């Protein structure tokens, strides 16, 4: 009989209450003995008994194991434990002496406590010494600022090198001038004027500053947070001038400057908008990845050692385990260490203190939330407004930190000053002489309350930001009444202030009051003119109005309330759909459809179309542990998955959007490898208990084991890294075995399987060549090729270089002898093993920020998929193996990827991950990579089926009717890559220009065999733009940035130049070839009559003072759309040019970030505009004077450099900066039908009630 528990002490303490409640939990679970509980909790009976003795607080791990064993709520008990631990491990009263930086970055003066980045700092120093322009790119939270300041700047200044450090802010030229003025002792205003007048003056000023120093001495300009050029600077002219200044300062033959840019990696595509910067950065880019384990260990322990303290070994291991595979983890680690330092015991940093602080996942949120809750209600209101001011809202990117100048804040208000001081004291904000900013962007991601604030009403935040910026302009112009808000902008600001008046600063209140006063004054004078007329309104009219209002008012009120409710529900559903898009695409798509059914508006159409544009994935969530292996059978209708829950599940995926489990196999260890035979009859499994087995899956609902070897006893104690594969003829199985061997089995007769031979080799992965004569084995640091022509006597024929560390995955291409090798150095390699004795690396696939755990070839051999611990799956184009390129990055998991595999038809990709989820992902067949980065083009022929795009060896021709084709249907050869191309819309003429400055004409009636017709004479300069009339008889070319030539193509074999226009750029040609639109260097738009090509005649000049901007004619030639970049915003303006001598402005549409490409549909009813940053905006032109927004689409790749409508009028064809072509279906009704055809499972009634409270359950795809 078990001995009874010792009674608890009679004292009333929090620890004793905790122990008593744990005992009561065990009683509710049926009072299992501690021996029984130990089997469930996997801790000894003594440890579990000790946990409820009330003498000391048990560890969090023991507490949660005890609770799980008693079927308790682990989240509730974790919160209780942390509350109790916080009380027991009270933080020290001061933290100023903490050797860790917390959320703030390490500065140059912190170099003595900056550890773990020595290798990258040395690499960066060498790169800066070798090159004049260097870019350090890394994810938010990777430690870029610390590397630049505590690493690079500290090292350079220590060596006596002059260094200038600044961040761009909203006005980068101004910040550069201020920084250089302080260094040189010159007036900042004078320098700013010089830099704005000519960016080359920066180079001259630097030479002047260093004139007295040795010629070997250069000034190093470190531009930290370079992404602010895109997030905070709203003036594209200043942005371009700043980039030009930096490039000129480094590329001049007499340069005395070296420039280092630090920027977030997700803004690398924005950098690509400036070709001169891309060219200057060539081979000068350095990617800052995650810390290696030893580097992270040094960063954790060494600062404490320098301070005379020590970090428990268990704490170091715990933090490294928590940080593994976590993105943007360094600021979270540093902050958790600061909080652990405050809770240290003597000189030791302990696990208990770390857990009490909340660990890396909760420390930031806990510190911020505790600080916030310590404020009064008024102070909390101030804190909310302060945090929201410090965030720059992302447009297609994550929200980022925003530096705010102190004069923007009401620091004269004692309440604001107190809140600011408290947040700075808590190290949540940083303050310098002139500005305030959040300590790190990790706070945006990790504090739920702030995320909720940002998601609640982003439009309101934008209104406030516009008000703030307008206030700054008003004050800088000495209260000029011309910049006061009026009309719609004032109405929006007034409405916002009525709900958020407390968030206004005194400066903003003064600006808004002045705007309201100006409006009131204007209204007063208007009322005086009409007062007498109002007095003549009869009493009967008044009574009639009152009667009508009384009768109808109630109905209108009800309608208004319903509309307001629906608008709120729609906004919430769209926000949630955006948040769920990566993790639960089925639910996200249905939320977007439901919102569209409630409200047909631009925002709901955008939601539906963006949901359709995203790759769809079916999710399988029935594994209760990490997924270890996934495999398709050769016919593609069956999927096998294996999980750490010791189950293998067979699924029917004949309809990949509605997968169905047909059988579950249990009883063996965890299967770490699955492989189907090529016939599809057998499934091989390797288990972590040392066994390997074969299943006959002919009947997928009743799989049958036909072989198992060895027994678990034989494999006891062996560590198995699992792998298995059938030979191409299905007669041989290669499988890992215990004892560090790969065993070959004769499986020609599954009922009498016989061992053939053993290979003593590493066993992480195995792969047969297509002919079955070559076997590749890979494992701990080695890849070996074996000749298995004689299966009983394998012969080693060569080794393959695969980097350092273990090889995680290998795969043969379906055709030829190309081997894909995924190593633990975050890269994969394509290796030519045609001669296995002399294998040759062809290319490197780099881009993952963590170890690549799995890699696979697509069935056509032209694509590759890789998955890694950085939570991403990347889809690559390897049609040119020497130049692999990423097609897209696929979302879907919240934990490291463990396995990736293509379906046999190449249309789906199955992935498994540590989160226990299997996804079957639709691959976007309409998005294909086909060339190099740059200002790429796309032109569609008259049939709407043939697309011309840039290719490395000419112009690629694609069949739009077959978006899943493996490659182009034909290629027009040329001298290097194509620069521009355009189809005539009558006949089969294609005109294309190339990098060798040639322009040629082609007949593409048979796109598989284009026929050369002729070429343009000359070839002295590259032709970046072509414009061709509809009938192909008139061609316009740009020769340089200021010259346009007109060509007669009546005889395509003998093109004739008819005229040349100077000081003309950005041409657009009407479809009939009679009218040309250009822009002069002064920004003036011009129309030309070119009916007679020999004598072009100017018709009209209009729309002056524009930056170089795109323009496009409507198909009927009556409308001209022109992009405009102005201080008050970016627009596309429509002009009526029915009378070509007197263009008339009709209306404008806003285009955030500026228009890059403009196109009309063939029926002129729609306008499509692409903008910088990846936006595609559609407008309805039923009334050209008031274009109506149709939808805003977001590209998930990069900026769309070319857009055009297909012949059906609803499909938009885009080509982006990375040369990825994409087809966009812009019909929301068709989009809804396509979404509902695949979305599964249907939204549940519980989910509906959560997102649409008050509305009857009505699943949109039910």
Secondary structure, 3 states (H helix, E strand, C coil): CCCCCCCCCCCCCHHHHHHHHHHHHHHHCCCCCHHHHHHHHCCCHHHHHHHCCCCCCCCHHHHHHHHHHCCCCHHHHHHHHHHHHHHHCCCCCCCCCCCCCCCCCCCHHHHHHCCCCHHHHHHHHHHHHHCCEEEEEECCCCCHHHHHHHHHHHHHHHCCCCEEEEECCCCHHHHHHHHHHHHHCCCHHHHHHHHHHCCCHHHHHHHHHCCCCCCCCCEEEEEECCCHHHHCCCCHHHHHHHHHHHHHHHHCCCCCEEEEEEEEHHHHHHHCCCHHHHHHHCCCEEEECCCCHHHHHHHHHHHHHHCCCEECHHHHHHHHHHHCCCCCCHHHHHHHHHHHHHCCECCEECHHHHHHHCHHHHHHHHHHHHHHHCCCHHHHHHHHHHHHHCEECCCCCCCEECCEEHHHCCCCCHHHHHHHHHHHHCCCEEECCCEEEECCCHHHHHCHHHHHHHHHCHHHHHHHHHHHHHHHHHHHCCCCHHHCCCHHHHHHHHHHHHHHHHHCCHHHHHHHHHHHHHHHHHHHHHHHHHHHHHHCCCHHHHHHHHHHHHHHHHHHHHHHHHHHHHHHHHHHHHHHHHHHCCCCHHHHHHHHHHHHHHCCCHHHHHHHHHHHHCCCEEEECCCCCCEEEEEECCCCCEEEEEECCCEEEEEECCCCCCCEEEEEECCCCCEEEEEECCCCCEEEEEECCCCEEEEECCCCCCCEEEEEECCHHHHCCCCCCCCEEECCCCCEEEEEECCCEEEEEECCCCCCCEEEEEEECCCCEEEECCCCCEEEEECCCCEEEEECCCCCCCEEEEEECCCCCCEEEEEECCCCCEEEEEECCCEEEEEECCCHHHCEEEEEEECCCCCEEEEEECCCCCEEEEEECCCCEEEEECCCHHHCEEEEEECCCCCCEEEEEECCCCCEEEEEECCCCEEEEECCCCCEECCCCCCCCEEECCCCCEEEEEECCEEEEEEHHHCCCCCCCEEEECCCCEEEEEECCCCCEEEEEECCCCEEEEECCCHHHCEEEEECCCCCCCCCCEEECCCCCEEEEEEECCEEEEEECCCCCCCEEEEEEECCEEEEECCCCCEEEEECCCCCEEEEECCCCCCCEEEEEECCCCCCCCEEECCCCCEEEEEEEECCEEEEEEEECCCCCCCEEEEEEECCCCEEEEEECCCCCEEEEEECCCEEEEEECCCHHHCEEEEEEECCCCCEEEEEECCCCCEEEEEECCCEEEEEECCHHHHHHHHHHHCCCCCCHHHHHHHCCCCCCCCCCC
